[in-house]
Amino acid sequence: NGSPNKKGSTYTALKQIQDTLREEEIDSEIYQIGHKDIRGCIDCRKCSELGKCVFDDEVNSFVEKAEEFDGFIFGGPVYYGNVNPTLTNFMTRVF
């Protein structure tokens, strides 16, 4: 959840998806990042060398945890025609 509103409309949409997945006996988790300070990528390329980002924040925690999952669904609010900067920074550094 890339929204800073922990229980807002983005959460509600993600929760509906989670409920549908559970009906199919598929485990899922809503990972809240919208209220975190996620820095953008600075293209230092240290991630290739170190196996993780030099900025030790939620991105590294998520990447470690992500190995447990088969897929991802990202949700975030749209501000001025684009995904909010927190989610954009997060996704840029994860992928």
C-alpha positions in Angstrom: 0.0 0.0 0.0 1.7 3.2 -1.2 -0.9 5.5 0.3 0.0 7.5 3.4 -3.6 6.9 4.6 -3.2 3.5 6.2 -6.9 2.7 6.0 -7.9 4.8 3.1 -9.4 3.9 -0.3 -6.2 2.3 -1.6 -6.2 0.0 1.4 -9.8 -0.8 0.9 -9.2 -1.8 -2.7 -6.2 -3.9 -1.7 -8.2 -5.5 1.1 -10.9 -6.5 -1.4 -8.2 -8.2 -3.5 -6.8 -9.9 -0.4 -10.2 -11.2 0.6 -10.8 -12.6 -2.9 -7.4 -14.3 -2.8 -8.2 -15.8 0.6 -11.4 -17.2 -0.8 -9.2 -19.1 -3.3 -6.9 -20.2 -0.4 -4.1 -17.9 -1.6 -2.1 -16.3 1.2 -1.4 -12.6 0.9 -0.1 -9.7 2.9 -0.7 -5.9 2.7 2.7 -4.2 3.1 2.3 -0.6 4.2 4.9 1.8 2.8 3.0 5.0 2.1 3.9 6.7 5.4 7.6 5.7 5.2 10.4 8.0 3.9 11.6 6.1 0.8 14.5 7.8 -1.0 14.7 7.7 -4.8 17.4 5.7 -6.7 20.6 7.7 -7.3 21.9 5.2 -9.9 25.1 4.4 -7.9 24.8 0.8 -9.0 26.0 -0.5 -5.6 22.9 -2.8 -5.4 24.6 -4.9 -8.1 27.8 -5.1 -6.1 26.3 -5.4 -2.6 23.1 -7.3 -3.4 21.1 -4.6 -1.6 20.6 -0.9 -1.8 22.9 1.5 0.1 19.9 3.2 1.6 19.0 0.8 4.4 15.2 1.3 4.6 11.9 -0.5 3.7 13.2 -1.4 0.3 15.8 -3.8 1.6 13.4 -5.2 4.1 10.8 -5.8 1.3 13.3 -7.4 -1.1 14.3 -9.9 1.6 10.7 -10.7 2.3 9.7 -10.8 -1.4 11.5 -14.0 -1.9 8.7 -15.8 0.0 6.0 -14.6 -2.5 5.0 -15.7 -6.0 3.7 -12.3 -7.1 2.9 -8.7 -6.2 0.0 -6.3 -6.5 0.9 -2.7 -5.9 -1.6 0.0 -5.0 -1.2 3.7 -4.5 -3.0 7.0 -4.8 -2.7 9.1 -8.0 -1.6 12.7 -7.5 -1.6 15.0 -10.6 -1.9 12.1 -13.0 0.9 9.9 -11.6 1.5 7.5 -8.7 2.7 9.2 -5.6 6.5 9.7 -5.1 6.8 7.2 -2.2 5.5 4.3 -4.3 7.4 5.4 -7.4 10.7 5.6 -5.4 9.9 2.2 -3.8 9.2 0.5 -7.1 12.2 2.0 -8.9 14.6 0.7 -6.3 13.0 -2.7 -5.9 13.1 -3.4 -9.6 
